[in-house]
Amino acid sequence: MNLKNTLSLPFLILVLGMMGCTPSSNSNPDGSAKAKGTKTIKLLNVSYDPTRELYVDFNKAFAKHWLEKTGEIVEVDQSHGGSGKQARAVNEGLKADVVSLALAGDIDSISKQSGLIDANWQSKFPNNSSPYTSTIVFLVRKGNPKGIKDWGDLVKDGIEVITPNPKTGGGARWNYLAAWGFALKRELGDLALLKDPSKKDEVAAATEKAKVFMGELYKHVPVLDASARAATNTFIQRSIGDVLLTWENEAFLAFKELGTDQVEMVVPPQSILAEPPVAVVTKNAESNGTTEVATAYLNYLYTTEGQSIAAKHYYRPRSIELLTPEQNAVFAKLTLFQLSDVVSGWDEAHEVHFKDRTGVFDLIYQPDAK
């Protein structure tokens, strides 16, 4: 792997529950002193855990751009946590101007439950308001002593798997659905059969076998952390587990922190295309008088600079043509299936898999059975 593009901040800058980093109120984004009377606009970006370092860099770049364009100073606070927990916090009154969460279902929940976000929020920005993508890979101990190569290896005897709780974390839901897609494809051969009415019986049988696989998988999980970053800390700092299911960018951040002499990445032959979305929290922005700058802030993610910053932090930019050959070589080549290949959307994913008591996860996860 080419790790030429490194981060400017240490990997573990976090204190879990930290509400973010606020620029000094006495200086401009470039470090120069503010002129008296300069207008200052404050934004709050409520995001999920693995984007901490990305938005530290992006906020600085956007603030510099906005100052040069308008003469106005923008100060962006960050709030990070499990994606589902962050969505609930916004619904309960956290005054986000924008959200950048792990999955569309969490933004949908804000729109439906509190009405703070327009129902058509995915049409507001390109690519269904998803400016960058990622996927789910494995992080293993150096030398891969347990020989983990694919999803099926995760249920072998003696292997401990670290993955967060899909009831609280967005990355955890991507992990779960990536494993679910593997199990279905192993049984069916082609995920397209899920949408073929003539294959109803085959699909039903494959679904039951996939449930068995998922039950076996979670028997190998010794602890369910609340978020992706917390799970990374369990694997890295506490040295628990043989394999971490994680965002691709988190795996690269682990390399940055530990070096490749302690951990290594295993890319399974197939995984899921993860599409973290963004949205303006319409009613909050209107109330705060920040609609214009909040919209510009998210649009800036799609610019050459915004896409380059995403790539620097190992998110896959939508504009691949902006990458140098060296940057492009960093990203693993694998078969990616989409969310829509295994469920119709996040509503179905929640109803079938993550709903309290009746969802597949609650039915198959038995922590006392480990």
Summary of the structure (lengths in Angstrom):
residues: 370
radius of gyration: 20.7
end to end distance: 35.5
largest distance: 72.0
contacts: 1260
relative contact order: 0.18
helix: 48%
strand: 15%
